[in-house]
Structure formats: C-alpha cells, structure tokens
Amino acid sequence: MRVAQLVSETDFDGWRLAARDLRLAGIRPEDATFRVAGAEGQGGLFDTPTEDRSPVRDERKEEGFSVPKAFVDVAREVILHRSADRFDLLYRILWRLRDEPDLMKVVSDRDIVDALDRVRNVSRASHKMKAFVRFRFVEDENGETAVAWFEPAHRVLEKTAPFFVNRFTTMRWSILTPDGSAFWDGASLAFGPPASAADAPDEDAVEEFWKTYYASTFNPARLKTKTMQGEMPKRYWKNLPEAALIPELVAASAVRTETMVAAPHPAPNARLLREIARHTRDGSFEEGFSPSSLDDLRHGVQACRRCDLYRDATQGVCGEGPKTASLMIVGEQPGDQEDLAGRPFVGPAGQVLDAALAEAGIDREDVFVTNAVKHFKHEPQGKRRLHKTPNTSEISACRWWLDHERRLVRPKVILALGATASLAVLNRKVAVTRERGQPIALADGATAMITVHPSYLLRLPDEAARISERAAFVRDLQKVRALL
Ligand code: URA
C-alpha cells in the first residue's frame, strides 16, 4: 500500500500533487491511500508534515495527463467534506478519467453520484455558515471586535470566510471553529488554529436587541415549521440567540397572525445602529452618515427610519451588481420574494427582466440592479402580502439611498422601469408611455432612459398584447445597449 501524506485536512494542492505522482507511477486506487499529518490525534489545519508528503514523489519530469476542469472543481469541494474516504474517492475518479475521459458527465455513475452528493453537502454547509454565524462583541486593546463560535458541518471555514469579509468589511472580527479560526482586521484575512467554544464570549448586550429584532421580524403568516427547521437545523440553534425564542414564537403564531399588522415595529439590530452611529455626528442619518461603500449602504438601509415602510418589511433590499457597472437598472420596490431573499428582482418580474435582458444582449451580471424604494410595501390578504404602490413621500424619502447608490456606482446609463422609478431618477412625474425609449440627459452627466416595468407585462390579460409589449420592452433594452 502506498501512503501519501497531506499537510492538512483541506490540503487540496498536496492531494493534487500526490495523486498525480501516484497516477503517473501506475499505483492502482486499491493500492493507494492518503493520510493527513497528525491525523489519529486529529491534527488540524496548521500541523506540519513529519515526513515527505508524498512517498512516491521524485524528480521525474512531468509527463502530462490532463483532467477536465469539472473534476478539479468537484475535487476542491469534495476535499472539504468530513468523510474519511474522500481522498480515496477522488483518486479513484482520477484513475478512471484516463480511460473514461467523459466520466464527469456520467451523472448515473456511482462514484460521480457520490462525489456530487458530497459537493452538495459542502455547499449546504457553507450556506448554513453564512446564515447562522452570530457575532458577539467584545473589547480588546484595539477597541471593539466581533467574535463568533461556529461548528460547520464540513470544513468550509476557508471557503466561506471571504463572504464575511465582503459582508463585514468595516468591522474587525474572528470566527472560531473546531477546524481553525479566521481573523479579519479590516485589511487582511488570516487563518489560525482550531478553537473551542470556550474561546468565544457567550453573551453580550447585543443579544437582547437581536432577540427583539428577530421576534418582531418573525412573520407568523408565513410560518412553515418544517421548512424552518430544514433551513435552520437544530445543530445550529445553540449559537443563535434568537433560537431561544423559536418555541415561544411558534406557539404564539396563530395569535400573532391576527394582530400582525398592529404589531410593534422591529427594534433595529444593535450592531447596525452602532455602525451608523460611528458615521453620525448627532444620531441623525442625513446629517452625518454618508455611506462610503455599497456594503456600508447595505448596512445603513437596515436601520433606516426615513419612512414607515421598514415596519412591515422583512428587511431593506439594496441594489446589487458590480460597483463599476456602466448600466444601473432601477425598479419600483422589492416584491414578496425579494423581501424574503434580500435581493432585488429575484421573483417573477425579475425573471421577465432577466429573459428580456438576455434577448437584448445585456448580461445581468454586468448590471447594477436596484429599486427606487428599498422596503416592500404591502398589505396582508389572508396569508398573502399584496403589493402596494409606494406614495410620493416614501419615494422621495428613499431617493436619498438611490442617490448614494448612484454616487457610488457612477453608471453611464440609468434605465428606470415604470413610473415610480422614473420619478425617483428624474425627480419629476413622467408619462412612461410617452417618454419611453428616449435618452434623457441627467445633471451628473449620466443618461437616463425610461421604459415600462416588467410586472406590467405580466399583468397584461391578452396574449397578443403581451407579445407586442414584450417586444417593445426588448427594443428599449436594445436602445440602452446602444447607449452603452
Ligand atoms: N419589482 C421591482 O420593482 N423590484 C424588484 O426588486 C422586484 C419586483
């Protein structure tokens, strides 16, 4: 049996080199195995190998054999799975790839099914980590820092840490896990040794605020206990301050559905308030807080009280897309699905928009997509939440955020979808059907164009009208493309 030694449980490069050497030396999968240095005693990420990581490594020159990119992508993820036999599974697939170059496409093959299953588990673990890490605030010699303890189902710390860098760029934070720790000091990301729950603080003042916030954003009309437990498995509950409230909230949900509209508005998350306070001279938003990045802006919106729409919305939904996008598309306000997902245009209107953009040759990935109003305005009807058009004072209150998005992204062209977006972008009432498809010069040097809102296309009762209106919509998008 040939034993290849790896530096750590997530040593992808080490596995790749060792596996290539074993393959070139003709060592069959059943005669090869991989060990992590220090395993048994459970060496972690930071152990050093005590011997050469690959006993078959030599100075042989590389006789190439290449593997499909799909295999490399799958292998990178599978390595993060906690199963002990993951290295062997990958080596078996690697071995087979020489004679079966299309193996990765055979989704009924046992090894491929197994590998893809592990990729899914890893991806789910990373997703759960994004959703369920809860920071607690402590003081250290440099001031306030945030610390979280988390036990991921798979070894996804390094894979997932960049998400927290993007999300909490302006904060100093540490995430401690049994596999290793991640540290962000506001400028660079570093990894350190495994930690234990005792290393993380277990209470702080934010917790009570957070619980209040969660209790008031918990929407009993949409309660699906099974889905909720699937999404928020019990293994993560112990780290979530708000989880303590769940049994109580579930029990009270029938009563709360009745009184939901009259329920008190959410107390803001204390962390966000503190963040805003850092930017604010006298506690008033408009005065001192000028978001310095889109991330900053996203945080700020969660604490916005410029109008009352935050009261019944799940969260504020900001724009998303490249911060250097030359095209900004402005919609009206998030809908039901956007409100839940926290992302613009992901529901039915988003699908119409995506398809029309694709037809006009515009890649949504290149576009900054946002809304005139950042909170979902609606009224309950049974268990449904029916869209309500925002009024002029809500549009004008929220224009403050849109203007900051425009300042930060500096798009060359702004496409306004429908009357609300046109009012927010042009600061005047617009007759959409009369003015659509015309370039309009804006004071900041950008060019605006207006067109109908995609939900208008969805509402048209008549098939022929739908077809011709959709074609007109795509033509407007093509004109936008020409402007770009
Ligand atoms: N409609 C909008 O105007 N914006 C969204 O994000 C979704 C639907």
Boltz pocket constraint, residues with backbone or C-beta under 6 A from the ligand:
constraints:
  - pocket:
      binder: B
      contacts: [[A, 331], [A, 332], [A, 333], [A, 334], [A, 335], [A, 338], [A, 343], [A, 344], [A, 345], [A, 346], [A, 347], [A, 349], [A, 350], [A, 370], [A, 371], [A, 455]]
      max_distance: 6.0
